[in-house]
Amino acid sequence: MLQEMPRSLLAQGLELLSGPRNSSVTRRASGFPMLFLCIVVGEDPAKSRPLLSHCIQTLLALANAPLPRNWDQT
């Protein structure tokens, strides 16, 4: 149960970040970098680091996704 917490927190954070873009980029992004960093830095560096890999792949996919036509960054 405790071992699944980082994976669950990362999934929730990435889901929130990937959700509808109805607030400003700066407000939406506040706290996410620190959350993701704290989760992935806790992985054992001697292993394959699946959380880091999943996080990077998801963030790259999100960055490459086109913005909606009615997107307002204010």
N, C-alpha and C positions, 0 to 999 in steps of 0.2 A: 504494500500500500504506500509506504513512505517513498519507496524507490520510484514509483510512478508519478510522484508530484512534479518533478521538473518537466517531464514530458507533457503532462496535463497543462501546466502553467504556460509552457511554450506554445502549445496548440491553441490555448485560449487567447494569448497575446497576438499570435499571428492571425487568428480569425478576426479579432477586433480590428487589427490593422488593415485587413483585406476587406472589411465590411464596407457598407455604403459610405460614400464620401460626402457626408452632409455637414462636416465641420471643417474648419481651416486646417491646412497641412500642419502648421506649427502646433496647434492645440492637439491635433490627433496624434502627432508623433511624440509629444512630450512624455517622457518616462519609458517609452518602448526601447530605446537603445540600451538603457541601463538594465531593464528587465531581461532583455535577451542576453546581454553580456553576463549578468549574474548567473543565469541558467547555464549557458554553454561553458563558462569558465570552470564550473563545478564538475565537468566530465573528466574522467580519467584520461590524461594525455597519452598514456601507453596503449589505449584501446582505439577503436576506429572512430569514435566521437560522432555517433549517429545524430545527436541533437544539433550539433554544429552544422553538419551536412544538411539536415532537413531545414534548419533556419536559413542558411545561405541560399539554398535552392528556392525556398518559398519567397524570400526577399527579392531575389533576382527575377523570378517570374512576375512578381508584383510590379517591380520597376519596369519591366518590359511590356506590361499590359497597357493598352491604349486607354486614354482618359475618356470618360463619357462626354458626349457632345455638350451637355448642359452643365458641365463641371464648373463650379465657382469656388475659387480658392480663398475668398474673403471670409 
